[in-house]
Amino acid sequence: MAASFPCTSCCSSDCILNILALVFFLSDVVSDVLAVVSFYQEQAYISMGALVFLLVGSSVLVQAFSWLWYNYRSEEERNCLDRYAYLEKYFKNRCFLGALHVCQMGVFLRLVCMMEISWRNLTSSSPLTEGIAVYLTHDLNLLYLIEAFAESAPQLTFMTAVIAHRQDVEWVTGFKTVVSLSAIALSVVLYHRSMCSLHECKTQITWTLSLLYFLWNFLLIAPRVVAVALAASVLPPGAIAIHFLFLWLALFLWVWRQKTHFMDSPTGEWLYRATVALVWYFSWFNVTKGGSRGRSIIYHAVIAADITLLLTLWWWQSHRDPSLFGMTAWGVVILEAVSYTMGVLAKVAYDKLFRPMESVTVDRMPRFEEEVSKVDDVDFSVSVLPPPLPPLTASQRRMQMLAEHFYS
């Protein structure tokens, strides 16, 4: 059974990215603690409470996805991991695994397991054959993406709002802002490389292409974050919360209307739809096959209108001539418009010039060749049909579905 779900080797660049992910994970934890302590010392209890709420809420969301995906794991995946990952024996203990997720350490355990397999592939004289680590990496990268837009993007917005309100950059808020921005950048690049790795044209997985993908995402995400932050710096906390809830609800209904089928349980699917709506508040990614161009145009038009609304509220609610570190309001508006327009144009150029057109593939080792190799004499006069390939596992199905949507 395990032979039909092979294990993959990881190249040195992916191992380096995993190490960087661990560094940013630990840096993010340190910056979170420092930011909370800083707000406490300043007696800024509302800011401290908002930051703690973002930290706890996003962490619970990511751990919930991690826990559900562990439960969806097939016996083939467990058997394969058991051969190559020392930590896998702890994954089989549901009480221990559940306790780790309750303690918000599930993703950290996934990362350590992935680094273990990566290190063994780099140091072993006979690297592991291709298969399971691709799926482990994909799940981990998708968790990074969820964490980026459920934690890092809101925190970046929050810290930018604090900086805009104070018109001053303290070292703690500056450090937290840099870490959050770096986490978003790394997660976007990792997700792009993960999607490209499923493509038949695998030679297109280059750092240049990943950086271009990040560039147009940055040009679109930055004005969105700045617009929300500027509005939050002058509006009451309740007003920006109501704005978020109304827009999130509209996006959630749009996801529901698209009838996604990503998770393996109804509860998980509703959680996924709610999370997609949260991601869409900051950035777009396609979740259903076909018609992506029309949906993308509608989305960017709505977000552009919302950015305009938020900037207008910032201008109107400012009791003095609004500015951002000496830049006039007109300068901010023009910079926002130029950035968002360049982001849309860069996205169009990426789709036209660099997006691969070949079909998505999910590797499954065929059993037919193995069965034929066991027979000494085969009568080729008789038509022999290979048995059907085994069904996709939960990880494989998630990978194939996201990759198809990514390239549709």
C-alpha contacts under 8 A as a table, 3 or more apart, distances in Angstrom:
res1	aa1	res2	aa2	distance
1	M	4	S	5.81
1	M	5	F	7.54
1	M	76	E	6.33
2	A	5	F	5.41
2	A	6	P	7.08
2	A	76	E	5.32
2	A	77	E	7.56
2	A	79	N	6.09
2	A	80	C	5.66
3	A	6	P	5.83
3	A	365	M	7.58
4	S	76	E	7.92
4	S	364	R	6.64
4	S	365	M	5.31
4	S	366	P	6.88
4	S	367	R	6.78
4	S	390	P	7.62
5	F	76	E	6.38
5	F	77	E	6.94
5	F	80	C	7.08
5	F	131	G	6.14
5	F	132	I	6.75
5	F	364	R	6.58
5	F	365	M	6.69
6	P	80	C	7.31
6	P	129	T	6.22
6	P	130	E	5.59
6	P	131	G	4.10
6	P	132	I	5.94
6	P	364	R	7.67
6	P	365	M	6.83
7	C	80	C	7.05
7	C	128	L	5.99
7	C	129	T	5.10
7	C	130	E	4.58
7	C	131	G	3.62
7	C	132	I	4.22
7	C	133	A	5.98
7	C	134	V	7.94
8	T	128	L	5.76
8	T	129	T	4.91
8	T	130	E	3.03
8	T	131	G	4.10
8	T	132	I	5.54
8	T	133	A	5.07
8	T	134	V	6.19
9	S	118	S	7.14
9	S	121	N	5.67
9	S	127	P	6.12
9	S	128	L	5.29
9	S	129	T	6.08
9	S	130	E	5.67
9	S	131	G	7.83
9	S	133	A	6.93
10	C	14	D	6.14
10	C	15	C	6.66
10	C	118	S	5.61
10	C	121	N	6.42
10	C	122	L	7.58
10	C	133	A	7.43
11	C	14	D	5.44
11	C	15	C	6.45
11	C	118	S	7.88
11	C	122	L	7.57
12	S	15	C	4.98
12	S	16	I	6.19
12	S	122	L	7.05
13	S	16	I	5.03
13	S	17	L	6.22
14	D	17	L	4.94
14	D	18	N	6.19
15	C	18	N	5.04
15	C	19	I	6.32
15	C	115	M	6.97
15	C	118	S	5.75
15	C	119	W	7.33
16	I	19	I	5.04
16	I	20	L	6.18
17	L	20	L	4.93
17	L	21	A	6.04
17	L	190	L	7.87
18	N	21	A	4.94
18	N	22	L	6.30
18	N	111	L	7.47
18	N	114	M	7.78
18	N	115	M	6.52
19	I	22	L	5.09
19	I	23	V	6.28
19	I	115	M	7.47
20	L	23	V	4.95
20	L	24	F	6.14
21	A	24	F	5.15
21	A	25	F	5.98
21	A	186	L	7.52
22	L	25	F	4.91
22	L	26	L	6.26
22	L	111	L	7.24
23	V	26	L	5.31
23	V	27	S	6.04
24	F	27	S	4.83
24	F	28	D	5.82
24	F	179	V	7.21
24	F	182	S	7.83
24	F	183	A	6.56
25	F	28	D	5.18
25	F	29	V	6.43
26	L	29	V	5.13
26	L	30	V	6.31
27	S	30	V	5.09
27	S	31	S	6.04
27	S	179	V	7.06
28	D	31	S	5.08
28	D	32	D	6.02
28	D	176	K	7.60
28	D	179	V	6.26
28	D	180	S	7.34
29	V	32	D	5.11
29	V	33	V	6.37
30	V	33	V	5.28
30	V	34	L	6.21
31	S	34	L	5.05
31	S	35	A	5.98
31	S	172	V	7.50
31	S	175	F	6.95
31	S	176	K	5.41
31	S	179	V	7.53
32	D	35	A	5.21
32	D	36	V	6.22
32	D	55	L	7.89
32	D	176	K	7.23
33	V	36	V	5.25
33	V	37	V	6.13
34	L	37	V	5.15
34	L	38	S	5.98
34	L	172	V	6.73
35	A	38	S	5.02
35	A	39	F	6.26
35	A	172	V	6.05
35	A	173	T	6.76
35	A	176	K	7.14
36	V	39	F	5.30
36	V	40	Y	6.20
36	V	48	M	5.62
36	V	51	L	7.10
36	V	52	V	7.27
37	V	40	Y	5.00
37	V	41	Q	6.13
38	S	41	Q	5.19
38	S	42	E	6.26
38	S	172	V	7.31
39	F	42	E	5.07
39	F	43	Q	6.07
39	F	44	A	5.07
39	F	45	Y	6.68
39	F	47	S	6.65
39	F	48	M	5.35
40	Y	43	Q	4.89
40	Y	44	A	6.03
40	Y	45	Y	6.25
40	Y	48	M	6.46
41	Q	44	A	7.65
44	A	47	S	5.52
44	A	48	M	6.20
45	Y	48	M	4.87
45	Y	49	G	5.91
46	I	49	G	5.09
46	I	50	A	6.15
47	S	50	A	5.11
47	S	51	L	6.17
48	M	51	L	5.17
48	M	52	V	6.15
49	G	52	V	5.12
49	G	53	F	6.07
50	A	53	F	5.09
50	A	54	L	6.29
51	L	54	L	5.13
51	L	55	L	6.18
51	L	155	Q	7.19
51	L	158	F	7.83
52	V	55	L	5.01
52	V	56	V	6.04
53	F	56	V	5.33
53	F	57	G	5.83
54	L	57	G	5.30
54	L	58	S	5.95
54	L	150	A	8.00
54	L	151	E	6.33
54	L	154	P	7.26
54	L	155	Q	7.17
55	L	58	S	5.56
55	L	59	S	6.08
55	L	151	E	6.41
56	V	59	S	5.20
56	V	60	V	6.12
57	G	60	V	5.30
57	G	61	L	6.29
58	S	61	L	5.09
58	S	62	V	6.29
58	S	147	E	6.59
58	S	150	A	5.19
58	S	151	E	5.23
59	S	62	V	5.28
59	S	63	Q	6.12
59	S	104	Q	6.61
59	S	147	E	7.48
59	S	151	E	7.58
60	V	63	Q	5.16
60	V	64	A	6.05
60	V	104	Q	7.04
61	L	64	A	5.14
61	L	65	F	6.59
61	L	150	A	8.00
62	V	65	F	5.31
62	V	66	S	6.32
62	V	107	V	7.78
62	V	143	L	6.36
62	V	146	I	6.73
62	V	147	E	6.21
63	Q	66	S	4.96
63	Q	67	W	6.06
63	Q	101	H	5.75
63	Q	102	V	7.80
63	Q	104	Q	6.28
63	Q	105	M	7.78
63	Q	106	G	6.09
63	Q	107	V	6.73
64	A	67	W	5.15
64	A	68	L	6.18
64	A	101	H	7.74
65	F	68	L	5.15
65	F	69	W	6.16
65	F	143	L	7.57
65	F	268	G	7.84
66	S	69	W	5.27
66	S	70	Y	6.29
66	S	101	H	8.00
66	S	106	G	6.64
66	S	107	V	6.72
66	S	143	L	7.42
67	W	70	Y	5.16
67	W	71	N	6.40
67	W	98	G	7.39
67	W	101	H	6.85
67	W	106	G	7.46
68	L	71	N	5.08
68	L	72	Y	6.27
68	L	268	G	7.26
69	W	72	Y	4.91
69	W	73	R	6.28
69	W	394	A	7.98
69	W	395	S	7.92
70	Y	73	R	5.28
72	Y	264	D	6.93
72	Y	394	A	6.09
73	R	77	E	6.38
73	R	78	R	7.11
73	R	393	T	7.47
73	R	394	A	6.20
73	R	395	S	7.17
74	S	77	E	5.37
74	S	78	R	6.51
74	S	393	T	6.29
74	S	394	A	6.96
75	E	78	R	5.04
75	E	79	N	6.08
76	E	79	N	5.20
76	E	80	C	6.18
77	E	80	C	5.22
77	E	81	L	6.11
77	E	132	I	7.06
78	R	81	L	5.22
78	R	82	D	5.99
78	R	88	E	7.59
79	N	82	D	5.10
79	N	83	R	6.70
80	C	83	R	5.48
80	C	84	Y	6.86
80	C	132	I	7.31
81	L	84	Y	5.28
81	L	85	A	5.38
81	L	88	E	6.10
81	L	132	I	7.50
82	D	85	A	5.68
82	D	86	Y	7.05
82	D	88	E	5.36
82	D	89	K	6.54
83	R	86	Y	7.91
84	Y	117	I	6.91
85	A	88	E	5.40
85	A	113	C	6.62
85	A	116	E	6.85
85	A	117	I	6.35
86	Y	89	K	6.61
86	Y	113	C	7.94
87	L	90	Y	5.56
87	L	91	F	6.88
87	L	113	C	6.27
88	E	91	F	4.93
88	E	92	K	6.72
88	E	113	C	7.78
89	K	92	K	5.48
89	K	93	N	7.27
90	Y	93	N	5.45
90	Y	96	F	7.02
90	Y	97	L	7.07
91	F	94	R	6.80
91	F	96	F	7.61
91	F	97	L	5.82
92	K	97	L	7.68
93	N	96	F	5.39
93	N	97	L	6.09
94	R	97	L	4.94
94	R	98	G	5.78
95	C	98	G	5.11
95	C	99	A	6.08
96	F	99	A	5.12
96	F	100	L	6.29
97	L	100	L	5.17
97	L	101	H	6.42
97	L	106	G	7.41
98	G	101	H	5.16
98	G	102	V	6.20
99	A	102	V	5.02
99	A	103	C	6.18
100	L	103	C	5.00
100	L	104	Q	6.27
100	L	105	M	5.11
100	L	106	G	5.53
101	H	104	Q	4.79
101	H	105	M	5.38
101	H	106	G	4.57
101	H	107	V	7.95
102	V	105	M	7.51
103	C	106	G	7.90
104	Q	107	V	7.61
105	M	108	F	5.19
105	M	109	L	6.29
106	G	109	L	5.18
106	G	110	R	6.40
107	V	110	R	4.96
107	V	111	L	6.21
107	V	140	L	7.58
107	V	143	L	7.80
108	F	111	L	5.06
108	F	112	V	6.25
109	L	112	V	5.13
109	L	113	C	6.17
110	R	113	C	5.14
110	R	114	M	6.15
110	R	140	L	7.04
111	L	114	M	5.07
111	L	115	M	6.15
111	L	140	L	7.21
112	V	115	M	5.09
112	V	116	E	6.14
113	C	116	E	5.03
113	C	117	I	6.46
114	M	117	I	5.28
114	M	118	S	6.16
114	M	133	A	7.28
114	M	136	L	6.89
114	M	137	T	6.99
115	M	118	S	4.89
115	M	119	W	5.93
116	E	119	W	5.22
116	E	120	R	6.22
117	I	120	R	5.13
117	I	121	N	6.21
117	I	133	A	7.43
118	S	121	N	5.17
118	S	122	L	6.34
119	W	122	L	5.14
119	W	123	T	6.17
120	R	123	T	5.23
120	R	124	S	5.60
120	R	127	P	7.77
121	N	124	S	5.40
121	N	126	S	7.90
121	N	127	P	4.99
121	N	128	L	6.21
122	L	127	P	7.32
124	S	127	P	5.62
130	E	133	A	7.66
130	E	134	V	7.80
131	G	134	V	5.97
131	G	135	Y	7.37
131	G	363	D	7.10
131	G	364	R	7.76
132	I	135	Y	5.32
132	I	136	L	6.33
133	A	136	L	4.79
133	A	137	T	5.83
134	V	137	T	5.16
134	V	138	H	6.06
135	Y	138	H	4.94
135	Y	139	D	6.19
135	Y	395	S	5.82
135	Y	396	Q	6.61
135	Y	399	M	7.33
136	L	139	D	5.35
136	L	140	L	6.20
136	L	395	S	7.95
137	T	140	L	5.05
137	T	141	N	5.99
137	T	194	S	7.58
138	H	141	N	5.09
138	H	142	L	6.11
138	H	191	Y	7.71
138	H	194	S	5.90
138	H	399	M	6.94
139	D	142	L	5.12
139	D	143	L	6.22
139	D	395	S	7.36
140	L	143	L	5.04
140	L	144	Y	6.24
141	N	144	Y	4.90
141	N	145	L	6.25
141	N	187	S	6.71
141	N	190	L	6.02
141	N	191	Y	5.59
141	N	194	S	7.25
142	L	145	L	4.98
142	L	146	I	6.27
142	L	191	Y	6.56
143	L	146	I	5.06
143	L	147	E	6.04
144	Y	147	E	5.03
144	Y	148	A	5.96
144	Y	187	S	5.41
145	L	148	A	5.01
145	L	149	F	6.50
145	L	184	I	7.58
145	L	187	S	5.21
145	L	188	V	6.58
145	L	191	Y	6.94
146	I	149	F	5.50
146	I	150	A	5.85
146	I	275	T	7.54
146	I	279	V	7.36
147	E	150	A	4.99
147	E	151	E	5.36
147	E	152	S	6.72
148	A	151	E	5.56
148	A	152	S	4.67
148	A	153	A	5.97
148	A	180	S	7.88
148	A	183	A	6.36
148	A	184	I	5.10
148	A	187	S	6.58
149	F	152	S	5.88
149	F	153	A	4.91
149	F	154	P	6.93
149	F	184	I	7.45
149	F	278	L	7.25
149	F	279	V	5.44
149	F	282	F	7.14
150	A	153	A	6.58
150	A	154	P	6.57
150	A	275	T	7.95
150	A	278	L	6.90
150	A	279	V	7.04
151	E	154	P	5.55
151	E	155	Q	5.97
152	S	155	Q	5.06
152	S	156	L	5.88
152	S	180	S	4.75
152	S	181	L	7.12
152	S	183	A	6.69
152	S	184	I	6.48
153	A	156	L	5.00
153	A	157	T	6.13
153	A	180	S	6.86
153	A	181	L	7.58
153	A	184	I	7.06
153	A	225	V	7.44
153	A	282	F	7.49
154	P	157	T	4.98
154	P	158	F	6.03
155	Q	158	F	4.88
155	Q	159	M	5.99
155	Q	177	T	7.68
155	Q	180	S	6.87
156	L	159	M	5.21
156	L	160	T	6.00
156	L	176	K	7.70
156	L	177	T	5.46
156	L	180	S	5.71
156	L	181	L	6.75
156	L	225	V	7.38
157	T	160	T	5.11
157	T	161	A	6.13
157	T	225	V	5.30
157	T	226	V	6.87
157	T	228	V	6.77
157	T	229	A	5.12
158	F	161	A	5.07
158	F	162	V	6.32
158	F	229	A	6.36
159	M	162	V	5.01
159	M	163	I	6.18
159	M	173	T	6.11
159	M	176	K	7.47
159	M	177	T	6.22
160	T	163	I	5.03
160	T	164	A	6.03
160	T	177	T	7.33
160	T	226	V	7.04
160	T	229	A	5.69
160	T	230	L	7.78
161	A	164	A	5.05
161	A	165	H	6.02
161	A	226	V	8.00
161	A	228	V	7.99
161	A	229	A	4.26
161	A	230	L	5.80
161	A	231	A	7.91
161	A	232	A	6.00
161	A	233	S	4.89
162	V	165	H	5.13
162	V	166	R	6.15
162	V	233	S	6.64
163	I	166	R	5.22
163	I	167	Q	5.51
163	I	168	D	5.60
163	I	169	V	5.73
163	I	173	T	7.52
164	A	167	Q	4.98
164	A	168	D	7.33
164	A	229	A	7.62
164	A	230	L	6.57
164	A	233	S	6.36
164	A	324	L	6.51
164	A	325	F	7.93
165	H	233	S	5.13
165	H	234	V	7.29
166	R	169	V	7.87
167	Q	324	L	7.15
167	Q	325	F	6.21
169	V	173	T	6.55
169	V	174	G	5.91
170	E	173	T	5.49
170	E	174	G	5.93
171	W	174	G	4.97
171	W	175	F	5.85
172	V	175	F	5.11
172	V	176	K	6.13
173	T	176	K	5.08
173	T	177	T	6.00
174	G	177	T	5.05
174	G	178	V	6.23
175	F	178	V	5.23
175	F	179	V	6.23
176	K	179	V	5.15
176	K	180	S	6.10
177	T	180	S	5.21
177	T	181	L	6.14
178	V	181	L	5.17
178	V	182	S	6.04
179	V	182	S	5.06
179	V	183	A	6.08
180	S	183	A	5.08
180	S	184	I	6.33
181	L	184	I	5.21
181	L	185	A	6.26
182	S	185	A	5.03
182	S	186	L	6.09
183	A	186	L	5.20
183	A	187	S	6.08
184	I	187	S	5.23
184	I	188	V	6.16
185	A	188	V	5.32
185	A	189	V	6.29
185	A	214	F	6.63
185	A	218	F	7.79
186	L	189	V	5.22
186	L	190	L	6.06
187	S	190	L	5.11
187	S	191	Y	6.04
188	V	191	Y	5.18
188	V	192	H	6.22
188	V	214	F	6.28
189	V	192	H	5.13
189	V	193	R	6.28
189	V	210	S	5.61
189	V	211	L	7.03
189	V	213	Y	7.34
189	V	214	F	6.12
190	L	193	R	5.18
190	L	194	S	6.08
191	Y	194	S	4.99
191	Y	195	M	6.25
192	H	195	M	5.22
192	H	196	C	6.21
192	H	210	S	6.32
192	H	213	Y	7.32
193	R	196	C	5.04
193	R	197	S	6.07
193	R	205	I	6.27
193	R	210	S	6.74
194	S	197	S	5.21
194	S	198	L	7.01
195	M	198	L	5.63
195	M	199	H	7.22
195	M	399	M	7.90
195	M	402	L	7.63
195	M	403	A	5.41
195	M	406	F	7.31
196	C	199	H	5.32
196	C	202	K	6.61
196	C	204	Q	7.22
196	C	205	I	5.85
196	C	403	A	7.91
197	S	202	K	5.94
197	S	205	I	6.84
198	L	202	K	7.52
198	L	360	V	5.90
198	L	361	T	5.56
198	L	362	V	6.17
198	L	399	M	7.76
198	L	400	Q	7.54
198	L	403	A	6.84
199	H	202	K	5.69
199	H	356	P	7.98
199	H	358	E	7.08
199	H	359	S	6.53
199	H	360	V	4.67
199	H	361	T	5.70
199	H	403	A	7.94
200	E	358	E	6.32
200	E	359	S	6.41
200	E	360	V	6.13
200	E	361	T	6.01
201	C	204	Q	6.17
201	C	356	P	7.13
201	C	358	E	6.63
202	K	205	I	5.81
203	T	206	T	7.40
204	Q	209	L	7.53
204	Q	356	P	7.77
205	I	209	L	7.02
205	I	210	S	7.52
206	T	209	L	5.35
206	T	210	S	6.36
207	W	210	S	5.02
207	W	211	L	6.04
208	T	211	L	5.13
208	T	212	L	6.20
209	L	212	L	5.05
209	L	213	Y	6.16
209	L	354	F	7.58
210	S	213	Y	4.98
210	S	214	F	6.20
211	L	214	F	4.95
211	L	215	L	6.00
212	L	215	L	4.91
212	L	216	W	6.55
212	L	350	Y	7.69
213	Y	216	W	5.77
213	Y	217	N	6.45
213	Y	347	K	7.86
213	Y	350	Y	7.37
214	F	217	N	5.05
214	F	218	F	5.95
215	L	218	F	5.07
215	L	219	L	6.22
215	L	343	G	7.77
216	W	219	L	5.04
216	W	220	L	6.33
216	W	342	M	7.65
216	W	343	G	4.65
216	W	344	V	7.22
216	W	346	A	5.43
216	W	347	K	5.74
217	N	220	L	5.21
217	N	221	I	5.94
217	N	283	S	7.60
217	N	343	G	6.78
217	N	347	K	7.90
218	F	221	I	5.07
218	F	222	A	5.69
218	F	343	G	7.54
219	L	222	A	5.71
219	L	223	P	7.07
219	L	339	S	5.32
219	L	340	Y	5.89
219	L	342	M	6.79
219	L	343	G	4.62
220	L	223	P	6.14
220	L	224	R	6.70
220	L	283	S	7.39
220	L	339	S	6.83
220	L	340	Y	5.08
220	L	343	G	5.08
220	L	344	V	7.16
221	I	224	R	5.12
221	I	225	V	6.14
221	I	282	F	6.13
221	I	283	S	6.18
222	A	225	V	5.22
222	A	226	V	6.13
222	A	339	S	7.88
223	P	226	V	5.03
223	P	227	A	5.94
223	P	307	I	7.78
223	P	336	E	5.20
223	P	337	A	7.91
223	P	339	S	6.66
223	P	340	Y	6.41
224	R	227	A	5.28
224	R	228	V	6.32
224	R	282	F	6.42
224	R	303	I	7.92
224	R	307	I	6.43
225	V	228	V	5.37
225	V	229	A	6.02
225	V	282	F	7.25
226	V	229	A	5.00
226	V	230	L	5.99
227	A	230	L	5.27
227	A	231	A	6.28
227	A	307	I	5.74
227	A	310	L	5.89
227	A	311	L	5.82
228	V	231	A	5.25
228	V	232	A	6.07
228	V	307	I	7.48
228	V	310	L	6.41
229	A	232	A	4.99
229	A	233	S	6.09
230	L	233	S	5.10
230	L	234	V	6.90
230	L	310	L	7.72
230	L	311	L	7.16
230	L	314	W	6.02
231	A	234	V	5.65
231	A	235	L	5.92
231	A	240	I	7.46
231	A	310	L	5.55
231	A	311	L	6.57
231	A	313	L	6.30
231	A	314	W	4.75
232	A	235	L	5.20
232	A	236	P	7.18
232	A	237	P	6.90
232	A	240	I	6.00
233	S	314	W	7.93
234	V	314	W	6.28
234	V	317	Q	6.22
234	V	318	S	6.49
235	L	239	A	6.30
235	L	240	I	6.74
235	L	314	W	7.61
235	L	317	Q	7.10
236	P	239	A	5.40
236	P	240	I	6.90
237	P	240	I	5.57
237	P	241	A	6.26
238	G	241	A	5.02
238	G	242	I	6.15
239	A	242	I	5.19
239	A	243	H	6.27
240	I	243	H	4.95
240	I	244	F	6.18
241	A	244	F	5.11
241	A	245	L	6.19
242	I	245	L	5.09
242	I	246	F	6.15
243	H	246	F	5.42
243	H	247	L	6.25
244	F	247	L	5.33
244	F	248	W	5.82
245	L	248	W	5.05
245	L	249	L	5.94
246	F	249	L	5.18
246	F	250	A	6.32
247	L	250	A	5.12
247	L	251	L	6.22
247	L	281	Y	7.49
248	W	251	L	5.06
248	W	252	F	5.95
248	W	277	A	5.76
248	W	278	L	6.35
248	W	281	Y	6.65
249	L	252	F	4.92
249	L	253	L	6.19
249	L	277	A	7.64
250	A	253	L	5.25
250	A	254	W	6.33
251	L	254	W	4.96
251	L	255	V	6.28
251	L	277	A	5.04
251	L	280	W	7.16
251	L	281	Y	7.79
252	F	255	V	5.10
252	F	256	W	6.20
252	F	273	R	6.38
252	F	274	A	5.80
252	F	276	V	7.48
252	F	277	A	4.88
253	L	256	W	4.95
253	L	257	R	6.12
254	W	257	R	5.09
254	W	258	Q	6.51
255	V	258	Q	5.20
255	V	259	K	6.96
255	V	260	T	7.22
255	V	273	R	5.97
255	V	276	V	7.33
255	V	277	A	6.92
256	W	259	K	5.38
256	W	260	T	6.98
256	W	273	R	6.65
258	Q	288	T	6.82
260	T	269	E	7.62
260	T	273	R	7.60
260	T	287	V	6.96
260	T	288	T	6.45
261	H	264	D	7.91
261	H	269	E	6.77
262	F	269	E	6.42
262	F	272	Y	7.59
262	F	398	R	6.43
262	F	401	M	7.40
263	M	266	P	7.47
263	M	268	G	5.55
263	M	269	E	5.00
263	M	272	Y	7.27
263	M	398	R	7.73
264	D	268	G	6.87
264	D	269	E	7.28
264	D	394	A	7.55
265	S	268	G	5.17
265	S	269	E	6.15
266	P	269	E	5.02
266	P	270	W	6.39
267	T	270	W	5.35
267	T	271	L	6.34
268	G	271	L	5.01
268	G	272	Y	6.09
269	E	272	Y	4.94
269	E	273	R	6.23
270	W	273	R	5.10
270	W	274	A	6.22
271	L	274	A	5.16
271	L	275	T	6.17
272	Y	275	T	5.02
272	Y	276	V	6.12
273	R	276	V	5.08
273	R	277	A	6.35
274	A	277	A	5.23
274	A	278	L	6.46
275	T	278	L	4.93
275	T	279	V	6.26
276	V	279	V	5.02
276	V	280	W	6.06
277	A	280	W	5.00
277	A	281	Y	6.39
278	L	281	Y	5.26
278	L	282	F	7.46
279	V	282	F	5.66
279	V	283	S	5.87
279	V	284	W	7.16
280	W	283	S	4.80
280	W	284	W	5.13
280	W	285	F	7.35
284	W	296	S	7.41
284	W	299	Y	7.46
285	F	406	F	7.40
286	N	289	K	7.74
286	N	292	S	6.44
286	N	405	H	5.72
286	N	406	F	6.07
287	V	402	L	7.03
287	V	405	H	5.75
287	V	406	F	7.76
288	T	292	S	7.72
288	T	405	H	5.52
289	K	292	S	7.11
289	K	404	E	6.69
289	K	405	H	4.91
289	K	408	S	5.78
290	G	405	H	7.62
290	G	408	S	5.67
291	G	294	G	5.72
291	G	295	R	6.54
291	G	408	S	7.77
292	S	295	R	5.16
292	S	296	S	5.92
292	S	408	S	6.55
293	R	296	S	5.09
293	R	297	I	6.27
294	G	297	I	5.20
294	G	298	I	6.34
295	R	298	I	5.14
295	R	299	Y	6.09
296	S	299	Y	5.05
296	S	300	H	6.15
297	I	300	H	5.38
297	I	301	A	6.11
298	I	301	A	5.22
298	I	302	V	6.23
299	Y	302	V	5.20
299	Y	303	I	6.19
300	H	303	I	5.06
300	H	304	A	5.89
301	A	304	A	5.14
301	A	305	A	6.22
302	V	305	A	5.15
302	V	306	D	6.17
303	I	306	D	4.90
303	I	307	I	6.06
304	A	307	I	5.11
304	A	308	T	6.28
304	A	340	Y	7.90
305	A	308	T	5.07
305	A	309	L	6.26
306	D	309	L	4.94
306	D	310	L	6.18
307	I	310	L	5.14
307	I	311	L	6.15
308	T	311	L	5.25
308	T	312	T	6.11
309	L	312	T	5.09
309	L	313	L	6.26
310	L	313	L	5.09
310	L	314	W	6.20
311	L	314	W	4.98
311	L	315	W	6.19
311	L	333	V	7.32
312	T	315	W	5.11
312	T	316	W	6.05
313	L	316	W	5.02
313	L	317	Q	5.86
314	W	317	Q	5.39
314	W	318	S	6.15
314	W	322	P	7.80
315	W	318	S	5.56
315	W	321	D	7.90
315	W	322	P	6.05
315	W	329	A	7.16
318	S	321	D	6.82
318	S	322	P	5.83
319	H	322	P	7.78
321	D	328	T	7.93
321	D	329	A	7.65
322	P	328	T	6.61
322	P	329	A	5.55
323	S	326	G	5.75
323	S	327	M	5.27
323	S	328	T	4.59
323	S	329	A	5.24
323	S	332	V	7.76
324	L	327	M	5.03
324	L	328	T	6.69
324	L	329	A	7.46
324	L	332	V	7.40
327	M	331	G	5.92
327	M	332	V	6.57
328	T	331	G	5.08
328	T	332	V	6.36
329	A	332	V	5.09
329	A	333	V	6.20
330	W	333	V	5.08
330	W	334	I	6.06
331	G	334	I	5.19
331	G	335	L	6.04
332	V	335	L	5.12
332	V	336	E	6.07
333	V	336	E	5.10
333	V	337	A	6.15
334	I	337	A	5.09
334	I	338	V	6.05
335	L	338	V	5.15
335	L	339	S	6.04
336	E	339	S	5.22
336	E	340	Y	6.15
337	A	340	Y	5.31
337	A	341	T	6.01
338	V	341	T	5.18
338	V	342	M	5.99
339	S	342	M	5.19
339	S	343	G	6.07
340	Y	343	G	4.97
340	Y	344	V	6.28
341	T	344	V	5.20
341	T	345	L	6.23
342	M	345	L	5.05
342	M	346	A	5.92
343	G	346	A	5.05
343	G	347	K	6.09
344	V	347	K	5.07
344	V	348	V	6.27
345	L	348	V	5.07
345	L	349	A	6.16
346	A	349	A	4.99
346	A	350	Y	6.05
347	K	350	Y	5.04
347	K	351	D	6.21
348	V	351	D	5.16
348	V	352	K	6.17
349	A	352	K	5.12
349	A	353	L	5.84
349	A	354	F	7.70
350	Y	353	L	5.38
350	Y	354	F	5.11
350	Y	355	R	6.25
351	D	354	F	5.98
351	D	355	R	4.99
352	K	355	R	6.53
355	R	407	Y	7.30
356	P	407	Y	7.54
357	M	407	Y	7.67
360	V	400	Q	7.06
360	V	403	A	6.61
360	V	404	E	6.32
361	T	400	Q	7.18
362	V	396	Q	6.77
362	V	399	M	7.72
362	V	400	Q	6.28
364	R	389	L	7.55
366	P	369	E	6.71
366	P	370	E	7.80
366	P	389	L	6.29
367	R	370	E	5.29
367	R	371	E	6.40
367	R	386	P	7.99
367	R	387	P	7.64
367	R	389	L	7.42
368	F	371	E	5.22
368	F	372	V	6.27
368	F	386	P	5.28
368	F	387	P	6.60
369	E	372	V	5.17
369	E	373	S	6.14
370	E	373	S	5.25
370	E	374	K	6.74
371	E	374	K	5.45
371	E	375	V	7.20
372	V	375	V	5.47
372	V	378	V	7.87
373	S	376	D	7.44
375	V	378	V	6.59
379	D	382	V	5.93
380	F	383	S	6.80
380	F	384	V	7.84
392	L	395	S	7.90
392	L	396	Q	5.59
392	L	397	R	5.66
393	T	396	Q	5.15
393	T	397	R	6.04
394	A	397	R	5.19
394	A	398	R	6.25
395	S	398	R	5.23
395	S	399	M	6.23
396	Q	399	M	5.08
396	Q	400	Q	6.10
397	R	400	Q	5.18
397	R	401	M	6.02
398	R	401	M	5.24
398	R	402	L	6.18
399	M	402	L	5.42
399	M	403	A	6.06
400	Q	403	A	5.18
400	Q	404	E	6.05
401	M	404	E	5.21
401	M	405	H	6.25
402	L	405	H	5.08
402	L	406	F	5.92
403	A	406	F	4.88
403	A	407	Y	6.26
404	E	407	Y	5.40
404	E	408	S	5.93
405	H	408	S	5.08
